[in-house]
Amino acid sequence: MNKTIFSKTLLATSLVACTSLAQAEFSANMALTSDYVFRGFSQSSEDPAVQGGFDYTHKNGFYAGVWASNVSSDMYNGSGIEADLYAGFSNELASGLSYDVGLIRYSYPGSSPKTDYEEIYAGLSYKFFSVKYYTGVDLGNEALGDYLDAGLEFDLPQGMGLALHIGNWNSKAAGGDYTDYKVGLSKEIKGFGFELAYTDTDVDNDPLANGRVVLTISKAM
């Protein structure tokens, strides 16, 4: 390549890279929770969990990230770690109205047989209300089920927040349908997020789906 052309190309590439970085944002998060509860079920067999992740967001609405937590190895065929990879687009459609679409992969390294699976999701939020729909397949493209998530978030006095959630899992397997609920109070204190939540389901035959109080302390960076 001609040296002059190479220099111009390098300069152009550098300018594009700098512009891209200026429009992008990297962040990290960490959390300690008394019980890792996902869709109403304890994933850590009612034990504490340490969690953390990294996120990339771009001005155009694209985002991607990774998140991990310890889980019960008995539940995930010998794997004690959940590692999630996700990517999607989120933007505002109108004042107060926004959308979110993406793909998430739930991985459990070392599980045998494999318990990894993926979900495609799409959601809308308007001011304090949000709704999101997930549909999942495993690595063999076998349909797992659908999950509908709806929530309300309110600001309370003294800088506190109230979150209400209801979700419904519609399993492709017979007898696997259930509904879960969550009520949470949150507050930021000296840069740390504190949430005290109560979760429950309508599942009667699994102690990991019973009602429970969960305390989570988090930090965003």
N, C-alpha and C positions, 0 to 999 in steps of 0.2 A: 504494500500500500504506500502511496505517495506520502511523504512525511507531513506535508502541509495539510493534505486531506485527513490524515490520521489525527493531527493536532486539532483540526476543526471538529472532527467526529468525537474526540475525547472531550472537548469543551462542551459540545452539545449534549453528550451523554451525562456529563457532570451537572449541567444546568437542569436537565430533566430529573436527575436523581435528587438534586437539592430541592427542586420544586415539589417533587413527590413526597419527600420527607417533611417539608413544611406543611403539607396538607394532611399528613398522617400523625397518628398519636399512638404511642405505646404505653401500656399500663400493666400493673400487676396487682394481685390480690392474695390475701392469706386469711385463713379462718380456723378457729378451733371451736368445735361443736360438741355438745354432750352426747349427741346421737345423730348419725347421718341418716336422715329420713328423706326418701325420694318417693313421691306420689303415694304417701301414706305408709310406706313400708320401711322399717329400719334396715339399712344396708350394712350396718356395722354390728349387727346382733346386739343392739342396745348399748354398745360401748362408745366412748368418745372417738372422734375422728379429727385428723389434721388435714386441711385442704388448702389448695392454692392454685393459681393460674396466671397466665399471661394473655394479654389481648392486644390486637392491632386493629385500629379503626382508621378509615380514610374519609376524607371530606366528601367523596362521592357516595358514601353510604355503605361501602364494602367493609366487612369486618371478618376477622378470623382469630381463633384462639385455641388454647389448650388448657385443660383443667384436670386436676387429679385429687384423689382422696383415698384413704385406706378404707377397705371394706372387709366383710367377713369372708374368709377363705372357704368356709363351709358352704356358703351360699353360691360361690362362683368357682366351683370345681378346682379348688387349690390356689386360686389367685387372691392375694390380699390387697390388690391395688386396682382401682378404676382410673383409667386415663381417657379423657374425652377430647376429641378434636372436632372443631366446628367452624363453619364459614357461612356467610350469608350477606344479605343486603337489608338495610333498614333506613327509611327516609320518612320525612313528613309529607303527607299528601295535601293537607290543608291545615289551617290553624287548629292545633290541638289533636289532629288526626294523623296517625303514623302507621306504617306497615313494617313487618319483619318477616323475611322468608329465608330459609337456609337448610343446611344439612348438618347433622351431628352424628358422630360415630362414637359409640361406647365400647371401649376396649378393656379387657381384663387379662393382662399379660400373664402367661404361665398357666392359664386355665386349660384343663383337659378333661373332656372335650371342650372345644372353644365355646365361649358364651358371648362373644362379641356380636354387636348388632348395630344397625343404623336407623336413623329416623329423618324424614323430611318434615319440615314444619312451615306453617304460614300463620301469621297473626296480625291482628289490628288492635290499636289502642286509641282511646279518645279520652283525653284528660285523665280522670281517675279510674277509668274502666279499661280492662284489657281482656282479649280472648285469643287463644292460640290453639291450633289443631296440629297434632302430630300423627304420622303414620309410619310404622316401622317394618323393617325386613331384617333378617339375619344374613350372614355371609353367604348362605346358600340361596338367597332371594326368596326365602319362605316368609310369607306374611305373618307378622307377630300380633298386630292389633293396632287400634287407634286410641288416641288419648285427646280429650278435649279439656282445656284448662281455661278457667275464667277467674278474674280477680278484680278486687276493688282496693284502692289505696287512698288514704285520707291523711291530711296533716292535722295534728292535734296540738293543743297548747304545750308550752314548755319545750318546743322543738321535737316532740315525739311524733311517731307515725303509726298508723293502724293499717294492717293489711289483712284482707279477707280473701280466701281462696276456696274454690271447689273444682274438683276434677273428676272426670269419668273415664275409666279404662274399659274399652270394648275389645275383648280378646277374641282372636280367631279360634281359640280352643273352647270347647264347651265348658260352661260353668266358671269361666275366668273373669267375668265382668264384675266391676265394683266401683264405688264412689269414695273419694277421699276429701277431707276438709282440713282447713288450717286457718287459725286466727293468730296474728302476730303483732306484738308491740315492739317498736324499735326506737332507738335514740343514739345519737352520736355524742360521745364524750371524749374530749381531748384527742380527736382524730381517729378514735376507734368506734366501730359500729357495734351496738349491742342489740340483740333481738331475743325476746322471750316469746315462744310460740307454743300453741297447743295444736296437735295434729290428731286426726282420727279417721277411721274408715268404717264402712258398713260390712267389713269382712268379719265373720264370727269364729272361724276355725284356725286362725293363725295369730299367735301371740305377737309376732313382729309387726302386725297391722293394728294392734290395739292403740287406744288413745294414750298420748304421752305428752309431757312438757319438755321442750327442747330449748336450751340456752346456747346461743351462738355469739362469739366475739370475732369481729372481722376487721381487717385493715386494708384499705385501698391505697395504692402507690402509683 
